[in-house]
Amino acid sequence: MLGLMTANTPLTLPDGRPIPHWFQRVAAGIDVPPVYGKGNGYVLDPERGMGEALAVWKREIARGEEVCAGLSLDDIGRIADGPMAGLEVSLRWAYVHMIEEYARHNGHADILRERIDGVIGA
């Protein structure tokens, strides 16, 4: 199952794709390339393994912490492109948004686990 690269596999959960967007691009105003592939950076390589996914995730977290270390939670950044282009958000908003995203994806992982082991609410 870990080798499958669909939208709903555990391998797609620990990646660093949104981290540079919210913390480097939006909060710190740094123009960084997408983590994976062209466009929005959400193109995943089917040959990528869990080790690489975790390494990228850890690298992007460390970089996000580095660029946000000197910022206040009330500092404002601007979303440069996409459907929310021009919207101004605080660093606090970005942190809360990431908590929401991780909670949502952890819920997806729990659904997958329930389908595998049949245990509900564990």
Rosetta blueprint (number, residue, H / E / L):
1 M L
2 L L
3 G L
4 L L
5 M L
6 T L
7 A L
8 N L
9 T L
10 P H
11 L H
12 T H
13 L L
14 P L
15 D L
16 G L
17 R L
18 P H
19 I H
20 P H
21 H H
22 W H
23 F H
24 Q H
25 R H
26 V H
27 A H
28 A L
29 G L
30 I L
31 D L
32 V L
33 P L
34 P L
35 V L
36 Y E
37 G L
38 K L
39 G L
40 N L
41 G L
42 Y E
43 V L
44 L L
45 D L
46 P L
47 E L
48 R L
49 G L
50 M H
51 G H
52 E H
53 A H
54 L H
55 A H
56 V H
57 W H
58 K H
59 R H
60 E H
61 I H
62 A H
63 R H
64 G H
65 E H
66 E H
67 V H
68 C H
69 A L
70 G L
71 L L
72 S L
73 L L
74 D L
75 D L
76 I E
77 G E
78 R E
79 I L
80 A L
81 D L
82 G L
83 P L
84 M L
85 A L
86 G L
87 L L
88 E E
89 V E
90 S E
91 L H
92 R H
93 W H
94 A H
95 Y H
96 V H
97 H H
98 M H
99 I H
100 E H
101 E H
102 Y H
103 A H
104 R H
105 H H
106 N H
107 G H
108 H H
109 A H
110 D H
111 I H
112 L H
113 R H
114 E H
115 R H
116 I H
117 D H
118 G L
119 V L
120 I L
121 G L
122 A L
